[in-house]
Amino acid sequence: MSKQKRYFLSEEEIPRQWYNIQAEMPNKPLPMLHPATKQPIKAEDLFPLFAQEVSRQEMDQEHAWIDIPEPVREQYKFYRSTPLVRAYGLEEALGTPAHIYFKNESVSPVGSHKLNSALAQAYYCKQEGVTNITTETGAGQWGSAMSYAAKIFGLEAAVYQVKISYEQKPYRRAIMQSYGAQVTPSPSMSTRAGKDVLTADPNNNGSLGTAISEAVELAMTTPNCKYVLGSVLNHVALHQTIIGLEAEKQMQMAGEYPDIVIGCFGGGSNFSGIAYPFLRHNFTGERNTRFIAAEPASCPKLTRGQFQYDFGDLSGLTPLMPMYTLGHNFMPSNIHAGGLRYHGAGILISQLLKDGFIEAVDVKQTDTFKAGLLFATKEGIIPAPESCHAIAAAIDEAMKCKETGEEKVILFNLSGHGLIDMTAYTQYLSGNLVDYEVSDEEVARNIKELDKII
Amino acid sequence: MSKQKRYFLSEEEIPRQWYNIQAEMPNKPLPMLHPATKQPIKAEDLFPLFAQEVSRQEMDQEHAWIDIPEPVREQYKFYRSTPLVRAYGLEEALGTPAHIYFKNESVSPVGSHKLNSALAQAYYCKQEGVTNITTETGAGQWGSAMSYAAKIFGLEAAVYQVKISYEQKPYRRAIMQSYGAQVTPSPSMSTRAGKDVLTADPNNNGSLGTAISEAVELAMTTPNCKYVLGSVLNHVALHQTIIGLEAEKQMQMAGEYPDIVIGCFGGGSNFSGIAYPFLRHNFTGERNTRFIAAEPASCPKLTRGQFQYDFGDLSGLTPLMPMYTLGHNFMPSNIHAGGLRYHGAGILISQLLKDGFIEAVDVKQTDTFKAGLLFATKEGIIPAPESCHAIAAAIDEAMKCKETGEEKVILFNLSGHGLIDMTAYTQYLSGNLVDYEVSDEEVARNIKELDKII
């Protein structure tokens, strides 16, 4: 009998609750502060911008388990459970005694894990009588997921896409439009924020910061319209725990438990999703799993940033959040891991890193594509540039096992496929990708700016 | 308890044999004829071009079941079983009493069913000491699959990609290159065939016919190099029966049996794959299932072509095959269903159509995209333009059920996803797609040419 490669759950076994790590963290995170008053904010303070239910989830430190609404779980069944895969091909290629598993979130209809939270957020909006949602997207993974979810739950979606991506990634734009979303290149003339940028610089290529400002402004000035966000925030991480909760059951089917859990790291949505459900067993002392967040060397907030209150956006409009940050003015170099270019980490991740529950590593751009191509030729799937960071870190750990002879169990999250990011692979294959590493001076300069905030 | 949406087989349940319909067809197909002698050809006549085992499979009218080699089956486990999905979302949108199921072949690492035969062909080549393979590709689905399979089994792959696709579909080219294939735009200066075209017309955009000629020439002039083909031929259909064999088991899990089985139709690879395993129960009289091949109105060989001996390629180098054809000189209009632009049907399909075992319908281009977008917003997955033909035909049958109130069970094959074909969707959404229908005169003129052949 041959060895099993993929593990699925039956639809009955798909989890019925998300895991809310806030309720069980030994040290609770510091509160978010109002940007003007510098006073802790409450769930109600978020109601004007976000759906009420996700605002409550954002602040919930009481309930460790939160029910997944049945209509959301029904939508999960379109693509979940996602397979847990034993990477025999990769193991053999590396000659490692390690057992490597990956959770394949690339099988979602939009090609990444982002849908897990998009569906939940769209559902809550619909329940609360919201008719329109708005968001921003860079590379387009989140925008695609949100467009899909809005369509499913009967909401109108307006997506501000960073202008350079809008022009360079027409496929992702077309996917959003196919799901019925209105996609606007940002900066645009449809908001005050966009007009201000364009007035000063008519050829501005856009940035995630500007696109956030435009989406937030549209939400605040449109009746029945809410803003939705795809990473960083606690409620997004909550929804993503479906990944790790499934993986835990699937690892049981494989008769193993991970010694190391790895995810790539941008704002934290996919890393939190795979890590938190396993991390809870470290809190109780039952397990001693290592958790590794793999971030780009060009945007190294976890490995080289500072734990401090900072804004979530460039303009300083969001609440102040206690987090590892490179400073909200930090502009990452032109790297391809589109979803990992954010200056800060989520509140929960930051506290967990500070408390020693998780580790972080940074990976150079060319090393990520090298790892991604090896993975593609041994496991078939061409990974998203973001996911390549997790693969590189997993290979690194597997090679350490080869040296020591240890038969460790490594689990990483394949957050998405790269079929719509082939431009980056073409550049790598033609030798046109270079590595960027942030200078110590730049990091220091940006962080120094933070002293003025609080 | 909620209704089950997706059905998977365990790895043990993945079929261990392909179904060879040739052995059980009531009327055997007429033989292929040598293009020069006009005499029936034997398996050995194909050895110079194809692997020996697939040459034997091509002619095998004895064995109804052929073992899937264990290394191929191991590779199938990377993405098989593919899910059988109950399309509740689509049913509800249509308000039909029909039960609609689809087999989701888009989950393969390269995004289509093509890998099912690519892996088998690469394996047999490797077994027989072949070191290099060559093939042609238009839209790039087959080229991607073959590049992947060659890499997995340690063969060097050379792919001739129709030049206009090479330039307009850089993502598919990049996928092939990421799997290590050498991709050459055709016509090229690397073959006599290519040079002839370029000498006469330096700006020639290429055609599938020219690309085939180039690949065949390379195979014939290179030591240890074989040619591989992704459709039309009997052995390709054989390998694709894994689709229908799985679907039959999965339909059993759902407690149903299809009244109607539908596939889009180009050369026949995915239609044969889903249809033949069910069709065998019609031969015995045990079942009376309808089988519908959905082809583009712009390339209507099954609905408007003639059953006659014709060449498989433009230049008349291949064996003569008894088939429904529009004439090998037929040039389909500029439609987006890249994989469905072939002038003829496979030998087996043609005989089965002639004998009344299958039906064919033609679908207009804009109707296919309309159907595809409805599917995308109700079932999540953006379908390949080819697959949209099957969806349109399935919707058509489901709407007939709505009129009659019949609760028929409809099964169609979703041969691939459209994430790398978004340009076509963009054109449709912007109203820039038009319908092409072939004139009766053009069909008659082309078919008249065939009289000269035999």
Interface residues (C-beta under 8 A of the other chain):
Chain A: M1 S2 Q4 K5 R6 F8 E11 E12 E70 E74 K77 F78 Y79 G89 V107 P109 V110 G111 Y148 K151 I152 P170 Y171 A174 I175 Q177 S178 Y179 G180 L373 A376 T377 E379 G380 I381 I382 L419 I420 M422 T423 Y425 T426 L429
Chain B: M1 S2 Q4 K5 R6 F8 E11 E12 E70 E74 K77 F78 Y79 G89 V107 P109 V110 G111 Y148 K151 I152 P170 Y171 A174 I175 Q177 S178 Y179 G180 L373 A376 T377 E379 G380 I381 I382 L419 I420 M422 T423 Y425 T426 L429
